[in-house]
Structures are given as C-alpha cells and as structure tokens.
Amino acid sequence: MGRLVSNHSTNIDGLIPILKKLALNINIKTITPAVISKARGRSSKLTIRLSVKTINGYKAIARKGTTAQEVFISTDLSKDDLKKIIDNYSSN
C-alpha cells in the first residue's frame, strides 16, 4: 500500500479521491501531485494520462477543463499495468 503526499493546498477537482484509491494498490509506493498549469485545450471530464518514465516510476498528467496537473507515481509496475489500474479507478 502506497502513500499520497499532500504537499499542495490546491489540486484539480476530483483528483484526490482517485489518487487515494490508487494509493491502496500494493504495487504503488508514493503518489505526489505536483505543478498545476494552464492547458491550451479543454477536457470536459477529469482524465489522467501517463506521460514519461522517471527514475522510480512514471509522471502522469491529470487534466480537467483548461487546468493540467503533474502527478508523480513511484511504482515497479509496467506502464501498461499502471495505465489499466488508473483507467479502472478514474472511470468509476
């Protein structure tokens, strides 16, 4: 079971409940929401997309509306396995 690092006072609406569910997975070590920025396009609902591999996991981009937020996930899972888990939790 991983832990969710709460180092920001603001996050995208609806992101934290999904990340809390994701942190319950035995293969996730830590989840760290990071920088919030403006995006060019619009996303009508909250989407989480895996971006790049990092030293100890992956960087994901969460988007809703014109707001984007980086999320760092520390895990030993493969990109495909992590994507399936994220898609499962974000669709509920």
C-alpha positions in Angstrom: 0.0 0.0 0.0 1.4 3.4 -1.0 1.0 6.8 0.4 -0.4 10.0 -1.1 1.9 13.0 -0.5 -0.2 16.1 0.3 2.2 19.0 -0.4 -0.2 21.3 -2.3 -3.1 23.1 -0.9 -4.8 23.1 -4.3 -5.5 20.2 -6.7 -7.7 19.6 -9.6 -11.3 18.9 -8.5 -11.9 15.2 -8.2 -8.2 14.2 -8.4 -7.5 13.4 -4.8 -10.3 10.7 -4.4 -8.9 8.9 -7.4 -5.3 9.1 -6.1 -6.4 7.8 -2.7 -7.9 4.8 -4.4 -4.8 4.3 -6.5 -2.5 4.5 -3.3 -4.4 1.5 -1.9 -2.8 -0.7 -4.6 0.0 -2.9 -3.1 2.4 -2.1 -6.0 2.2 1.7 -5.6 4.9 3.3 -3.3 4.1 7.0 -3.4 1.9 9.4 -5.3 2.9 13.1 -5.4 0.7 15.7 -7.1 2.9 18.5 -8.4 2.7 21.6 -10.6 -0.7 23.0 -11.7 -0.7 24.8 -15.0 -3.0 26.1 -17.8 -3.6 23.8 -20.8 -4.4 25.0 -24.3 -7.3 22.6 -25.0 -10.4 21.8 -22.9 -11.1 18.5 -21.3 -14.7 18.1 -20.2 -14.1 15.5 -17.6 -11.1 14.6 -15.4 -8.5 12.5 -17.4 -5.2 11.0 -16.2 -2.7 10.1 -18.9 0.7 8.6 -18.3 3.5 10.8 -19.7 7.1 9.7 -19.3 9.0 7.2 -17.3 11.0 8.6 -14.3 13.8 7.0 -12.3 11.4 5.3 -9.9 8.1 5.2 -11.7 6.1 7.4 -14.0 4.9 11.0 -14.5 1.2 11.4 -15.2 -0.8 14.4 -16.4 -4.2 15.0 -14.9 -6.5 17.3 -16.9 -9.9 18.9 -16.3 -11.1 21.9 -18.2 -8.2 24.1 -19.0 -6.2 23.0 -16.0 -3.4 20.4 -16.0 -1.5 19.0 -13.1 1.6 16.8 -13.0 1.4 13.6 -10.8 4.4 11.6 -10.0 3.8 7.9 -9.3 6.5 5.7 -7.7 6.0 2.1 -8.6 7.6 -1.0 -10.1 4.6 -1.7 -12.3 4.9 -1.7 -16.1 3.4 1.3 -18.0 0.6 -0.9 -19.4 -0.3 -2.3 -16.0 -0.3 1.1 -14.3 -2.4 2.5 -17.2 -5.1 -0.2 -16.7 -5.2 0.5 -12.9 -5.6 4.3 -13.5 -8.2 3.8 -16.2 -10.2 1.5 -13.8 -10.2 4.0 -10.9 -10.8 7.1 -13.0 -13.8 5.6 -14.8 -15.7 4.8 -11.5 
